[in-house]
Amino acid sequence: MPTVPTGWVDQEKIRTSVRKAQRALEPDVVRIMFSYARDSEGENSLFFRVLLSDSASVPAKLRQTTQKIMQKVAQEVKAHELGLHVYFNFRSKSEQLMLKDPFWER
């Protein structure tokens, strides 16, 4: 997979694609945030933080929900076409209210 220099990634286009995916995934998704950085192996990567509704986070539904989200985000963002690795982290709305992690608020 080719590596893309930081200056060549259109972050506004990625932001627009993420917003489109988020709208399509409502009400299961409260918010999708992302960071552009190098991963532990030095590869250019997108790190997604997905805040889920509490109803989408129930154990019986969680795997199906997260798979659907990853597929939709990949379809909209097309990160692999840009030579970017993709990572996802998920958290429920209740979990975030309890943890109050500021990184999950941006």
C-alpha positions in Angstrom: 0.0 0.0 0.0 1.4 3.4 -0.9 2.2 5.9 1.8 0.7 9.4 1.5 2.6 12.4 2.8 0.6 14.4 5.4 0.3 17.4 3.1 -1.4 15.4 0.4 -4.4 14.3 2.4 -7.5 16.4 2.0 -8.6 16.5 5.6 -11.7 18.6 4.7 -12.8 16.0 2.2 -12.4 13.3 4.9 -14.3 15.5 7.4 -17.2 15.8 4.9 -17.2 12.1 4.2 -17.3 11.3 8.0 -20.2 13.7 8.5 -22.1 12.0 5.6 -21.5 8.6 7.2 -22.5 9.9 10.6 -25.8 11.2 9.3 -26.5 7.9 7.5 -25.8 5.9 10.7 -28.1 7.9 13.0 -29.6 7.2 15.5 -27.1 4.4 16.4 -24.2 6.9 16.1 -24.2 10.0 18.2 -20.9 11.3 16.8 -17.9 10.2 14.8 -14.6 12.0 15.5 -11.2 11.3 13.8 -7.6 12.1 14.1 -4.9 11.9 11.4 -1.6 10.6 12.7 1.0 7.9 12.3 0.3 4.5 13.9 2.8 2.6 16.1 4.5 1.3 12.9 4.9 4.8 11.5 2.2 4.4 8.9 -0.2 7.3 8.0 -3.5 6.5 9.6 -7.0 7.6 10.5 -8.1 6.9 14.1 -11.9 7.0 14.4 -13.7 7.5 17.8 -17.3 6.5 17.4 -19.8 7.5 20.2 -22.7 5.1 20.1 -26.2 5.6 21.4 -26.9 3.4 24.4 -29.4 1.4 22.5 -26.8 0.6 19.8 -24.4 -0.5 22.5 -26.3 -3.4 24.0 -24.2 -6.6 23.9 -26.7 -8.4 21.7 -26.5 -5.7 19.0 -22.9 -4.4 19.4 -21.1 -6.5 16.9 -23.6 -6.0 14.2 -23.6 -2.2 14.9 -19.9 -1.8 14.9 -19.5 -3.8 11.6 -22.1 -1.7 9.9 -20.4 1.5 11.1 -16.9 0.4 10.0 -18.3 -0.6 6.6 -20.2 2.7 6.0 -17.2 4.9 7.1 -14.8 2.9 4.9 -17.3 3.3 2.0 -17.5 7.1 2.4 -14.0 7.9 3.4 -12.1 5.5 1.1 -9.0 5.7 3.3 -7.4 2.7 1.8 -7.4 4.4 -1.6 -5.5 7.2 0.0 -3.0 4.8 1.4 -4.1 5.3 5.0 -4.5 2.6 7.7 -7.8 2.8 9.6 -8.5 2.2 13.3 -11.8 2.3 15.2 -12.6 2.8 18.9 -16.2 2.7 20.1 -17.8 4.0 23.3 -21.4 4.3 24.4 -22.9 7.6 25.3 -23.4 6.5 29.0 -19.8 5.4 29.2 -18.6 8.8 28.0 -20.9 10.6 30.4 -19.3 8.5 33.2 -15.6 8.9 32.0 -15.9 12.5 30.8 -12.9 12.1 28.5 -12.3 15.4 26.7 -10.6 13.6 23.8 -14.0 12.1 23.1 -15.7 15.5 23.0 -13.9 16.9 20.0 
